[in-house]
């Protein structure tokens, strides 16, 4: 939506929309033993960050492709600078 349309967000000083004014976060929920059991996966998840524009880009790629895996693959091909640090963090955890 943000990529396709020129939206203007209105201020909400009284927070009528509540938490919708706060930045979104995605939290991983894993076994408490995961850092010891799989430090590589833990490092990857800890490094995984996307800003609002990147999220919009990947959503657009998925919508344009019409299939999530294909859209994500196309986005990854065009944006190695975004996901490469995630892979590097996982590789560093293997050492």
NORGI-V987724 format. One record per backbone hydrogen bond with DSSP energy under -1.0 kcal/mol. NH is the residue of the N-H (numbers start at 1). CO is the residue of the C=O. E is the energy in kcal/mol with one decimal. If there is no record, write none. Layout:
nh: [NH	NH]
co: [CO	CO]
e: [E	E]
This chain:
nh: [5	7	15	18	20	21	22	34	37	38	42	43	44	45	46	47	48	55	56	57	58	59	60	61	62	63	64	65	66	71	72	73	74	75	76	77	78	79	82	83	84	87	88	89	90	91	92	93]
co: [1	5	12	15	17	18	19	31	33	34	38	39	40	41	42	43	44	51	52	53	54	55	56	57	58	59	60	61	62	67	68	69	70	71	72	73	74	75	79	79	80	83	84	85	86	87	88	89]
e: [-2.4	-1.4	-2.2	-1.5	-1.7	-1.9	-1.4	-1.9	-3.1	-3.7	-2.1	-2.4	-2.4	-2.6	-2.4	-1.6	-1.1	-2.4	-2.3	-2.4	-2.4	-2.4	-2.4	-2.4	-2.2	-2.5	-2.9	-2.1	-1.9	-2.7	-2.7	-2.2	-2.5	-2.5	-2.7	-2.2	-1.7	-1.1	-1.6	-1.3	-2.4	-1.7	-2.7	-2.0	-1.8	-2.8	-2.7	-1.6]
